[in-house]
Amino acid sequence: MNAPLDLPLAEASLAALDARLQQLEGFADQTSGAIDQLVDAILQLQGAHERAAETVCEPAVQPTTAPAIAGELASLQKKLREIEQQVTLERATRDFAHVSRMHPKARIVVFVGTTYFGCNVKYAWLAAHQQAQALELQAWFLPFNDEQERIVTALGGRCFPASQAAWTAEHLHAALSAAVVVTTDHFLNPNPYAPALLAGARQVQLWHGVSIKEIGLRNLPGGRSLGPHLARVLATCGPYATMVGTAAAGEDEWRRWFAFERYAPIGYPRNDVLYREPSAADLAGCDAQAYERAQATLARGKRVILYAPTFRDGRPDWVLHAGLDQLAQAAAQRGDLLIVNLHPVESPQIPKLAPHLPGVVFVQPRTDLYPLLSKASALITDYSSVMFDYLHVDRPVLLYRPDHDAYVQKSRKLFDDKLAELPGPLFDDAAALAKVLRRDDLGQTAGHGAARARLRDRWFDHADGESALRALQNVEVEIRRAQNRDTARAS
């Protein structure tokens, strides 16, 4: 008969093992030897548990304490496997980044998709895809999900697989050879190897709008939020080769938020569609039903009112208290159409919100807004950068901030000095805004029109629908710099 399990000793072993696991979590660069030691400790504890299971001399111990130890042991084993995978991943990405930085660069540009197929990167990629042959470059798209892969492939573009398991040697070579990577947000692709494989490329950051909120390196939460996710987000705030903006006047502000070598006030590619009739390619990734309803409303001689607010940190239910049903009813009384486009951060909540607001037309979650924006007769917004983009069409803007105090206290610090001159009337009450929606003039005055023109001239150095072409010119500059770097190394 085997000796009974020494419970104090087993519990002490578990405590020691747990402490060592915690130490490994805090230092992900521990050597494989440390992991091997943990495995040995688990095996020893497993052996002790098995011997205890064979013991019948301690009936008071075996039925209660032994299963508890077994459960804790299984939990620790699972945790150990996860940590080992994390350490292995971090080692692999570190080594891939090293390979990428030393790998020769070709005329390959990778456009990094965000959570939906849209924003500046979509329109910059479309321009590059259309002109790739003339420019003698390869324009690749790195999708965020399977849907983006299908869209890009259907448009005839070069696309990396959304699943890393489907990557071939060609995909790996293209990523390592890329001279330039174009982003429009934090580079947080679901493929954990993608940023490392592209680490040696020169990054052109398009970002996603003129902001009146704290972003980037100045969007810092309290210490309780310190952790791996925050660290990863902040680490993607640069350094970039080129930071694209809309006006030279904004350079100092962008340097507060991000780190970069060169600032290029060339405008946003997504605004180009506001200067043309959207093409079939422009409409890819859009909400076709909402777009068609807008077209039909305009064809009847009625107005399309687009409500496009920004998101609230941790408060998606604010939408239920914003009075959207009142606004939709006011528009409908004139035969107009109110369409609500929630920010991509909050739009996945639409299936939960829509049943409570049956009269409200929502744009489908995470779809491209800009072709629809070009059809809007008027824009209602709050703090969103879309208000600056809408200045390109010079149509009525209404500011609606029903939860302003809560927003500035719980979400973001504002820089409202950019709006010292409001582009339209400001409301904090749904009833007051609904009343204005019933009016022909939407509460607009000549002063609001003049303010819109001055804001556009201040925050956009270009208003011509050719920002994507300028973006490609900047990409060309960065390609040459990447290849000159290779030449300098070789010499």
N, C-alpha and C positions, 0 to 999 in steps of 0.2 A: 504494500500500500504506500502510495506517495505521501510525502509530508503535506499537511494542510497549508493553504495559502496564508502567508503572514500579511494580514491586512494593513497594519501600519507601514510595512515595507513597501507593499504594492501601491498604497496611496502616495507614499513619498516618491516612488518612482514616477507615478503619473504626474505629480506636481512638478518634478524635475523636468520631465519630458515636455510638459506644457510650457514651462519657463524657457526651455531651449527653442521651442517652436516660436514663441513670441520674439525671442532674440533674432531668429532667422527672418521673421517678418519685417523687423525693423532694419535689417541689413540684407537686402536682396542680393548683394554681391558676395554672399558667403560662398566658400568653396564647396565643391562636391564632397570633399571629405567631411564637412560638417553635416551634410545631408546623410552621408553614409553612417555617421555616428548616430544620428536620430533613428535611422532604419534599424541599426543594431539594438538600440534601446527599445524600440517597439517590438522587435522579435523576442528580446529577453522577457519583456512584459507579457507578450503573447504566450510564451512558454510557461510562465508562472501561472497565467490564467488557465491554461490547459491542464496543468497539474492540479489546480484547485478544482477544476470541473470533475476530475476523477476521484476526488476525495469525498468520502461519505461520513468522515469523522466529525465534521463541523456542520451539522444540519441547520444551525441557526445562522450560519454565515452564507452558505452556498445559495440558497434560494433568493436572497435579497441583495447582498452586497456584490456577489460575483457578476450577476447580469448587469449591474450598474457600471462595474469596471469594464465589462465587455463593451457596453455602449459607448463609454468614454474613449476606450481604446479605438473603436471603429471611427469615432469622430476625429480623433487625432490623426489616424491614418489617412483619412480623406483630406484633412487640412494639410498634412505633409505633402500629399500628391499635388495639391493645388499650388503650394509654395514652390515645390520643385519645378512645376510647369512654368510658374512666373519667373523664376530665376533663369531657367533655360531660355524663355522668350526674351528676357532682357539681354542675355548674352548674345543671342542670335541677332537681335536688332542692332546692338552695338557693333557687331562684326559686319553686318550688312551695310551699316552707315559708313564704316571705314572703307569697305569695298567701293561703295558709290562715290565717295570723295576722291578716290584715286583712279576710278574708271574713266577712260577717254570719253569725251562727250561728242555726240552727233547732233545734227539738226533735227532734234526731236523735242517736242513740247508736250507736256502732260497737263491737262486741265482737270482740276480736282473737283468732283461734284460735291455739292452740299447735301443737306437732307432731302432736297427735292430738286427736280430738273428745272432750274431757273436761275434768277439773279444774274450778276455780271458774268459769271463763268460760263453760263449757257450761251450768251450772245457773243462772248469773245471766242468760244470754241466754234460756234457756227461760222463766224467770219474766217477763222483759221482753216476750218474744214473745207469751206468753199474755195479758199485761195491757196490751199496747201501745195498743189502742183505748181502754180505760178511762183510761189515763194520757195519752192524746193525744200519743203520741210514735212515732217510727219507730225500730225496733230492727233495725239491720243487723248482719250477721256478715261479718267479713273472714276468709276461709278460708286455711289454710296450704297446702292442696293440693286436687286435684280431688275426692277422696273426701269431704272436709268440705263442699265445695260441693254435692255430690249429697245428703248427709244433710240439710243445712239446707234445701235446696230441697224435698226430700221432706216435710219437716215444715211446709212452707208459709211459710218465713221469707224475709225479704229478705236476699239474699246477693250480695256482690260476686263477680265472676268470679275464679277462682284465677289465670287467665292475664290479665296486664295488657293484652294485645292485644285481649281481648274486652270491655274496659270501654267503656261508652257515655257520652254526655254526661250521662245521668241518674246514672250511677255517680260520675262526676267531681264533679257538683254535690252529690251526697249527702255525699261525703267532705269536700269543702271547707266544707260547711254544718254538719258535725257539731259539736255543742256539747261532747260528751263522748266519750272513747274509753276502753274498759274493757279492761285487760290482766291477765294472770295470770302473766306471765313477762317476760323481756327482750323488747322489741319488735323482733324480728328476722325479720319476714315476708319470704318470698322475693321479693315484689314490691318492688323497690327504691324505687318512688315512693310507696308507701302511707304510710310514716311521715311523709314530707314533706307529703303531701296532708292529713294529720290533725294536723299540727304545731300548728295553732291551737286544737285542742280541748283541753279540760281533762281530764287523765288520772286515772282511778281505777285504782289498782294493787291487785289482789286477791292477788297472789303465789300461792304454792302450798304453803303449809304452815308450821307451827311448826318452826323449825330448831334443831338442836344443832350445826350445822356453820357455818363461816365462809361467808358468801355476799355478793353485791353488792360494795360498795366495799371490803370487807375480804377478798374472795377474790382475792388478788393473787399471781400466780406470780412466778418469778424474772425477771431482766432479759432472759434469752434468749428469753422468750416475748413481749417487747414487739413490737407490730406492729399492723396495721390491725384484725384481728379483736378483739384484746383491747381496743383503743381503742373499737371500736364497742359491745362488750358493756358496758364501763364507762359509756359515754355514755348508755346506756339505764337507768341506775340512778336516774334522776330528771332534773329535779325533777318530782314528781307533785303534782297538786292534792290528792288524798286517798290515803293509804296505809291499806288495810284490814288489820286484824289480828284476833286472837281475844280479847285481854285487855288491859285498861289497863296491867297490869303489864309488858307487853312493849314499850311505846312507846320507851323509851330504847334498847333493843336494835335496834329497827327503824331508829332514827335513826343508828345506827352504820353500818348497811348501805346505806341509801338516803336520798335527799333528797326531802322532801315538805313541803307546807304544813300539812296537817291529818291527824291520826291518828284512825281510826274503828275502835274495837274491837268490831265487830259480828258476828264469826264468819264462817266460810267457807260459801258456798253449796253446795259439794260435800258437806258434812256433812248437809245437809237430807235426802238420800235415805236416810240411816241411821235416820231417824225415820218412814219411811213405806214401804209396799210399792212397789217401783219400777214406774213407769208405762212404757208403750210408748215415750214420749219419753225417759224416763230411760235406757232400754236402748239407745237409738240410739248407735252407736259403741262398744258393748261386745262382748266375745267371747261370742256367743250359745251356742256349744257348751260353753264352760267354765261358763257360768251355768246351763245346763240340767243339766249333770252334777252341779253343786253342789245344785241343787234335788232331783234324783233321790236323791242320797246322803242328804240330810236327810229325805226322805220315807221312806227305809228305817230311819230312826232312828239313823243313823250321823253321824259328825262330818266337817265340812269344815275342814281345816287349811290356812290360807293363809300362804305364805311370801312376804313382800314386802320384799326388801332394797333399799338404795339402791345407786347405782352406784359404781364405783371409777375414778378418773381414770387412763385409759390402761391398765387391767388387766382387760379383759372376760373373760379366761380364768380368773379366780379362781373362777368358777362351777363349773368342772370339778373343782376341788379342795375343794369345800365339803361333799362327802358327801351330796349330794341323793338319790342312789340309796338310801342307808341310811335316810334319813328317809321316803322314799316307801314302802319296804318295811315299815317299822315301822308306818306308818299303815294300809297295806293289810292287815296281819295282824289288825287289829281290824275291818276292813271300812270304815275311814275313807278319806277322799280327801285327798291332799296336792296342792295347786295352787300353782304357783310363778309369781309375777308379777315379772318383772324391770323395773327402772326404764326409762322411755322412752329414756334415753340408751343403754342396753345391750340393750334388747329386740330391735332389729334383728339382733342376733347369734344369736338363737334358732335359725334354720335351720342354723347351723353347730354350735351346742351340742347341740341335741336328739338327733342321731344317737349321741352319746357317752353320753346319759342316756335310754335307751329307756323306762325305767319312770317317768319324770317327766312330769307333765302341766303344760305351760307355757301361760300365758295368751297369746293372740295378741299380736304386737308392737303397741305403741302403740294400745292400746284402753283404754277407760274402766274403771277398777277399781272404782269406788264402789258400784254396784249389787251386784257380787259381794262386796265387803267387808261389805255389810249381811247377807250370808248366811253369813259365816265363823263357825264355832264357836269358833275360836281363831286368833290371829295370831302368826306368828313374824317377827321383823324384827331390824334391827341399829341403824342410825342414822337410819332413814327417818322423815320427819314423819308417815307413815301411822300410827305408833304413837299419836300424840296424837289423831288423828281417831278411832281405834278406841276411845278412852276413852268416846266417846259411847254405845257399846253395852254397856260394862261386862262384857266377856267376857275370858277368859284371854289374857294376853300372855306370850310367851316371847322373850327376847333371845338372839340367836345371832350371835356375832362370831368366826368361825373364823380371821380374818386381821387381828386388831385392831392388832398392832404395825405391820404393813405399811400398814394404812389410815391411821393417824395420822401415819406418816412420809412416805407417798407421795401421799396423797389430800387430806385436810382436817384442820384443827385442830378439835377438839371442844370443846363447852361442856357437858360431862356434868353440871355442877352442876344443870342443869334436872332431871336424873334422880337427885338425891341419894337419893330413895326410888324404888327400881326397881319398875315395874308388874308384874314377874314375874321368874322365875328367869333367871339369866344363864349361857350356855354358850359354850365356845370349842371344843368337841369334838363331832363329829357322832354318835359312838357314845353319848355321855352324853345328848344331846338325843333320839336315837332311843329310848333306854330310857324316857325320860319320856313320849314320845308313846304308848307302850303302856299308860300308866297312865290310870285313870279321871279322876283329878284334875289331870292334866297338870302336876303339880308345883306347883300353886297352893296358897297358904295364905291365911288370913284377913288376914294382914298385906299380902299383895299386893293384895287387893281394896280394903283401906282406902287403900293408896298410890294406886291407880288413881283413886279418888274424890277424893283430895286434889289429884292432878295435874290432873284435869279441872276442879275448882273454881278452881285457880290460873291455868290457861292458857286457860280459856274462860269469859268473862263471861256467855255465853248458851248454853244447852243445850236448845233448843226446836224445832229444825227450821225456823226462820223467818229464817235468815241471808240468803237471796236477797231476801226482802222488804225487809230492812233495807238491803241493797246498793242496791236500787232507790230507796229513800228518799234515800240519799246521792247517787245519780246525779241525782235531782231537784234537790238542793241545788246541784250543780255546773252543771246546765243553767241554773238561775236566775243563777248567778254569771257564766256565759259571756254570757248575754243582757244582764245588767246592764252588763257591760263594753262591749258594743256600744252600749248606750244612753248610757253615759258618754262614749264617743268621739263620738257624734253631737251631743251637747250641747256 
